Amino acid sequence: MLSTEDSNSSVAGGKGIVVIKGETFLIDPITDQSTATLHNYFRRTMKSPLAAVAESCKGLPEEMQRMIIAEAVKIQVGGGSDANAAFYRDKMLSADGCGFLFWLLAKENHPDLTHAKCTALAEAATPEMLMAELGKASGLLSLSNQGN
């Protein structure tokens, strides 16, 4: 259950802070729009089913390769595949994905920031640590009752 303070700050949309390498960044609260933008960004990075199996087919017997490719073609013709929770988790814990979320939540307060700079900062701080800090600063952890 959210405390009154957590609930009020979530509704008020107060800014949080993240400090990386001695530099302080103001972080906007997470919104439905920022979440949708993040998901759309990640979905654009999805490989087609054929591209996804291409590397893993190498070295397999020819008959097995044909079977895998045939199944991938069926999936691709049927509209492709949907992203699942593991896909989004892996993307968010990558330097690029974490950097994109960081940039998305900080860009209004720091117009000089770029996605590339945020990705470099995510690499320096490690994506896992930065995601934890972004979760607190954006209010996401307060909303899910994990920030306490």
N, C-alpha and C positions, 0 to 999 in steps of 0.2 A: 504494500500500500504506500502511496506517495505521502510524504509529509506535506503539511500546508505550505511550507517554504518551498519545497520542490515543485509542488503544483503551481504555486504563484509564479515562480520563476519560469516555468514552462509556458504558462499562459502569457506572461509579460514579455517573453522572448528576449531576456537579457543576454548580453554577449558574454562569452567566456574567454579565457585566455589559454594559449599554449606557448611554452617557452622552449625554443630549440636553439642550441648552441649560443645561449645568452641573449637571443633575440626574442622579444615578446610579440605575439600575434593575437589580435582580437578575432574571435571566432563567432560567427553568427549562429543562431539556433538552427537546428535541422528542421526542415519543412517538408511538406509533401512534394513541393516543386523541386527542392534539392535532391530528395530521394529519387524522384522520377528521372531527373537529369543524370544522376549517378548510374541508375539501372540502364538507361538508354546508352550511356557511354560504354558500359561493360558489354551490353548486348552487341554493339557494333564491333567489338573485338572477338566475338565468337567465330570460330572456324566453321566452315561448312562441314557436313558429315564426311564428305570425301577427303577434305584437307585434314580433318581430325584423325582419320585412320591411315593416311598415307605413310607416315613415319613408322607406325607400329607394324605395318605389313612387310617391311623390309626384312628379308631373311627367312620369312615363313615359306612353307611349301606353296607352289603355284596354285594348287587346287584351293587351299585355304585362303590365299590372297583373293582369288576370284569370288569366293563365298563372302568374304568380308566386304569387298567392294560392292557386290550385288546388294548386300544389306544396307550399306551406306547410301547407295543410289536410291533405294526404296524410301529411306528416311528423308533424303534430300528432296525427292519428287513429292513426298507427302507434306512438304512445307518446312522441312528442317527439324531441329530439335529445340526444346525449351531449355532455358538455363535453370539449374536447380540451386539449392542452397549451397552446395559444395562449390559450385562455379563462382557464385557471388563472394563467398568467404575467401576463396583463393585469390580472386581479383582484388578484394579489399586489403588483403595482406601482402599484395605485391607493391613494390615501390611506386609503380606507375598509378595503380588504382588508389592507393593511400594518398599519393601526391595530388591526384585529381580531386579527391574529396577535400583535402586540406585547402587546395586552391579555391574550390567551390565555396567553402565556408569562410574563407578569409579575404576573397577578392574585393568585396565591397569596402572593407576597412583598409585594405592594402592594395591600391590600384596598380602599384609597380610590380606586384607578384605575378609570376607566370607559372603555368603548369610545370614547365621544365624546372624552374627553381624549386617549386614545392616538391617535385619528385626527388631532386637532389637532397633536399632537407629531409625527406622521408627516408632516403637511403642512409643518411648520416645518423638519424635518430633511431633507425630500424622501424619498419612499417608496423610491427606489432606494438611497440611502445607508443608510436604516434597515434595509432588507431585508438588505443586506450585513452590517451589524453584528449583526442578529438571527441570521443564518446562522452567524456565528462564535460568538456568545454561547450559542446553543442547542445547539451541537455538530453541526449539520447539515452544515456545510462539512467538518468533520473526518471525518465518516462517509463523505462522498463524495470525500475526498482532494483537495478544492479549497481547503482552508484553509491549506495550507502554501505 
